[in-house]
Amino acid sequence: MATWYNINFQNGASPLMEQIIFFHDHTLIILIMITILVSYLMMNLFFNKYINRFLLEGQMIELIWTITPAITLIFIALPSLRLLYLLDELNNPLITLKSIGHQWYWSYEYSDFNNVEFDSYMLQYEKNSPMNFRLLDVDNRVVLPMNNQIRVLVTATDVIHSWTIPSLGIKIDANPGRLNQTSLFINRPGIFFGQCSEICGANHSFMPIVIESISISNFINWINNYS
């Protein structure tokens, strides 16, 4: 869960989010190296007293500053393409969750089970309750089993919303009249918070998302009790 002093990503709760964090660190290291090199060259240019009035061209240095950025971009592009394909991959999902955006709440359907559907509204904040998360907690949480592949179908009934769980590396638009698909793989138990990330109207800030990750046996008990 993000707090006011967080300046980096939330801890990854899925393999894909961990890969996104690794790619971010990889790219940041390259950017820092480029910044240091360019800063060093600029300082040398500013403070040296050497001039060459007759220097018109330098084939070798032009070749170097053309090839070096191209190689650097390859080092960034290859991991990026790999990650994009991993994000789109979906293999043998255990269950399917359908998420439907409304103004201003989410509704969920477990398509593989009968009569398992509910609306999820934000809870009113209570100062005296230490376990009440302001603007983040909901009355009906999405319950999902950990260590299993889960397909998520996202759509909306009115305007464009965005179903986002930062710690799982998920951000997918909910478009009216269209089904978007993504996948989840949660690798640890816990409660993961998200919010609508598309400005969808007056109460855009008041339609949070909460996923509760539990073991498969507890998930089966939850389904049986709900049905």
Secondary structure, DSSP 8 states (H G I E B T S, - for coil): ---TT--S-----SHHHHHHHHHHHHHHHHHHHHHHHHHHHHHHHHH-----TT----HHHHHHHHHHHHHHHHHHHHHHHHHHHHHH---S-SEEEEEEEETTEEEEEETTSTT-EEEE-B----TT-TT--TTT-BSS-EEEESSSEEEEEEEESSS-EEEEEGGGTEEEEE-BT--EEEEEE--S-EEEEEEE-S--STTGGG-EEEEEEE-HHHHHHHHHHH-
